[in-house]
């Protein structure tokens, strides 16, 4: 049925939450802020809200990267430089990798059978660094990162860019797999292809964004496909 498979990176193949915690802990320590569990949780909440605003088209990617720290520092009442902090954080985030359980086995299984493409909303330099660290870049026929495409998920233009760069692309045989309803699933639906929501944390479903398929483990994709 399917021939072309688009895979999200963060929290689908690589555990972004783990990478974020390590990177932000080191960043806060470097700038003299104690990385308490409550502070790390608050940063994560702010960060998520800013990326969701990007998906809704309310702000730019560049704004996300600085604004998340600006909001946090304003809440803390500190005078730290958000842009300088972002530079420190970005360097740490690009070092090392943490796999989502089953990701390596899934890629090894899928690559000989399907045309795999990476579809990520992340920052290009960071994503390429993490892919190199993880050693999984060779599984993909091409890598589409929003910063280099000029568009981001869930915009139709992002997927149009991807489709135009795939020879003989057939939307009827394409599937988008990712953990974000508002980015991956909505984006795939906007582009007219089938979608699969990777939902390991069993987040509540939404009546307005309904995936074609849903799995809570990566190994379940073998049976689905």
C-alpha positions as CSV (number, residue, x, y, z in Angstrom):
1,X,0.0,0.0,0.0
2,X,2.6,2.6,1.1
3,X,5.9,3.3,-0.7
4,X,6.9,6.7,0.6
5,X,7.2,7.2,4.4
6,X,7.9,10.6,6.1
7,X,9.2,10.3,9.6
8,X,9.4,13.0,12.2
9,X,12.6,13.2,14.3
10,X,12.0,14.6,17.7
11,X,10.1,12.4,20.1
12,X,9.4,10.0,17.2
13,X,12.9,8.6,16.5
14,X,15.1,10.6,18.9
15,X,14.0,11.4,22.5
16,X,14.0,15.1,22.4
17,X,12.8,15.4,26.0
18,X,15.9,13.6,27.3
19,X,18.2,15.7,25.1
20,X,16.5,18.9,26.2
21,X,16.8,18.1,29.9
22,X,20.6,17.4,29.6
23,X,21.2,20.5,27.4
24,X,19.1,22.9,29.4
25,X,20.6,21.7,32.7
26,X,24.1,22.4,31.4
27,X,23.0,25.7,30.0
28,X,21.5,27.0,33.2
29,X,24.5,25.8,35.2
30,X,26.8,27.7,32.9
31,X,24.9,31.0,33.3
32,X,24.6,30.6,37.1
33,X,21.0,29.6,37.4
34,X,20.2,26.5,39.5
35,X,18.5,23.9,37.3
36,X,15.8,22.8,39.7
37,X,13.2,20.2,38.5
38,X,10.6,23.0,38.7
39,X,12.6,25.3,36.5
40,X,13.3,22.6,34.0
41,X,9.6,21.8,33.8
42,X,8.7,25.4,33.4
43,X,11.2,25.9,30.6
44,X,9.8,22.8,28.8
45,X,6.3,24.2,29.1
46,X,7.3,27.6,27.7
47,X,9.3,25.9,24.9
48,X,6.4,23.7,23.9
49,X,4.0,26.7,23.8
50,X,6.3,28.6,21.6
51,X,6.7,25.8,19.0
52,X,2.9,25.4,19.0
53,X,2.6,29.1,18.3
54,X,5.0,28.6,15.3
55,X,2.8,25.7,14.0
56,X,-0.2,28.1,14.1
57,X,1.7,30.6,12.1
58,X,1.7,33.2,14.9
59,X,5.5,33.6,15.3
60,X,8.7,32.8,13.4
61,X,11.2,30.1,14.2
62,X,13.8,32.7,15.1
63,X,11.3,34.2,17.5
64,X,10.7,30.9,19.2
65,X,14.4,30.4,19.9
66,X,14.9,33.7,21.7
67,X,11.4,34.2,23.1
68,X,11.3,31.0,25.2
69,X,14.3,32.3,27.2
70,X,13.0,35.8,27.3
71,X,9.7,34.7,28.9
72,X,11.5,32.5,31.4
73,X,13.9,35.1,32.5
74,X,11.1,37.7,32.8
75,X,9.3,35.3,35.1
76,X,12.5,34.8,37.1
77,X,13.2,38.5,37.2
78,X,16.8,38.0,36.0
79,X,18.8,40.1,33.5
80,X,20.4,37.2,31.5
81,X,20.7,37.6,27.8
82,X,18.2,35.3,26.0
83,X,20.2,35.4,22.7
84,X,23.4,34.4,24.4
85,X,21.7,31.7,26.4
86,X,20.2,30.3,23.2
87,X,23.7,30.0,21.7
88,X,24.9,28.1,24.7
89,X,21.9,25.8,24.7
90,X,22.0,25.2,21.0
91,X,25.6,24.0,21.2
92,X,24.7,21.5,24.0
93,X,21.6,20.3,22.2
94,X,23.5,19.3,19.2
95,X,25.8,17.0,21.2
96,X,24.8,13.4,21.7
97,X,21.5,11.6,21.1
98,X,18.9,9.5,22.8
99,X,16.8,7.0,20.9
100,X,13.1,6.5,21.3
101,X,12.7,2.7,22.2
102,X,12.6,0.7,19.0
103,X,13.7,3.5,16.7
104,X,16.9,1.8,15.4
105,X,15.2,-1.5,14.8
106,X,12.4,0.2,13.0
107,X,14.6,2.1,10.6
108,X,16.6,-1.0,9.8
109,X,13.4,-2.9,9.1
110,X,11.8,-0.1,7.0
111,X,14.7,1.1,4.9
112,X,15.0,-1.9,2.6
113,X,11.3,-1.9,2.0
114,X,10.2,1.7,1.7
115,X,11.5,5.1,0.6
116,X,12.2,6.9,3.9
117,X,12.3,10.7,4.3
118,X,12.9,12.7,7.4
119,X,10.5,15.6,8.0
120,X,11.5,17.8,10.9
121,X,10.6,21.3,12.2
122,X,13.9,21.6,14.1
123,X,16.9,23.9,13.6
124,X,19.0,22.6,10.7
125,X,22.4,22.7,12.3
126,X,21.2,21.0,15.5
127,X,19.2,18.3,13.6
128,X,22.1,17.4,11.3
129,X,24.4,17.2,14.3
130,X,22.0,14.9,16.2
131,X,21.5,12.7,13.1
132,X,25.3,12.3,12.7
133,X,25.7,11.5,16.4
134,X,22.9,8.9,16.1
135,X,24.3,7.4,12.9
136,X,20.9,7.1,11.2
137,X,21.1,9.6,8.4
138,X,21.9,6.9,5.8
139,X,18.5,5.4,6.2
140,X,16.8,8.4,4.5
141,X,16.7,9.1,0.8
142,X,16.4,12.8,1.7
143,X,16.1,15.0,4.8
144,X,13.6,17.9,4.9
145,X,14.2,20.3,7.7
146,X,11.9,23.3,7.9
147,X,14.7,25.8,8.3
148,X,16.1,24.8,4.9
149,X,12.8,24.4,3.1
150,X,11.6,27.8,4.0
151,X,8.4,26.4,5.5
152,X,7.3,24.3,8.4
153,X,4.8,21.6,9.4
154,X,1.8,21.8,9.2
155,X,2.0,24.3,6.3
156,X,0.9,22.8,3.0
157,X,3.9,24.6,1.4
158,X,6.3,22.5,3.5
159,X,4.9,19.3,2.2
160,X,4.7,20.7,-1.4
161,X,8.4,21.3,-1.2
162,X,9.1,17.8,0.0
163,X,6.8,16.3,-2.7
164,X,8.5,18.3,-5.4
165,X,11.9,16.9,-4.5
166,X,10.8,13.3,-4.7
167,X,10.9,11.7,-8.2
168,X,7.7,10.0,-9.2
169,X,6.0,10.9,-5.9
170,X,2.5,9.4,-5.4
171,X,0.5,10.9,-2.6
172,X,-1.8,7.9,-2.5
173,X,1.1,5.8,-1.4
174,X,2.6,8.2,1.1
175,X,2.4,8.2,4.9
176,X,3.4,10.8,7.5
177,X,4.4,9.3,10.9
178,X,5.0,11.6,13.9
179,X,4.2,12.4,17.5
180,X,2.6,15.8,17.0
181,X,-1.1,16.1,16.1
182,X,-0.8,19.8,15.3
183,X,2.4,19.4,13.3
184,X,2.7,15.9,11.8
185,X,-0.9,14.8,11.6
186,X,-2.5,18.1,10.7
187,X,0.3,18.7,8.2
188,X,-0.1,15.4,6.5
189,X,-3.8,15.8,6.3
190,X,-3.4,19.3,4.9
191,X,-1.1,17.8,2.2
192,X,-3.6,15.1,1.3
193,X,-1.6,12.1,2.5
194,X,-2.3,9.4,5.1
195,X,-1.1,10.0,8.7
196,X,-0.1,7.9,11.7
197,X,0.0,9.4,15.1
198,X,2.8,8.0,17.4
199,X,1.3,8.5,20.8
200,X,3.3,6.6,23.4
201,X,2.1,8.8,26.3
202,X,-1.6,8.2,25.4
203,X,-2.4,11.9,25.0
204,X,-6.1,12.7,24.6
205,X,-7.4,12.6,21.1
206,X,-8.8,15.7,19.3
207,X,-12.1,15.7,17.4
208,X,-10.7,18.3,15.0
209,X,-7.5,16.5,14.1
210,X,-8.0,12.8,13.4
211,X,-5.1,10.6,12.2
212,X,-5.7,7.7,9.9
213,X,-3.8,5.4,12.2
214,X,-2.5,5.5,15.8
215,X,0.3,3.5,17.5
216,X,1.8,3.7,21.0
217,X,5.0,1.7,20.1
218,X,7.3,2.0,17.2
219,X,7.4,-1.7,16.7
220,X,3.6,-1.7,16.1
221,X,4.3,0.1,12.8
222,X,5.6,-3.2,11.3
223,X,2.2,-4.8,11.6
224,X,0.4,-1.6,10.5
225,X,2.5,-1.3,7.3
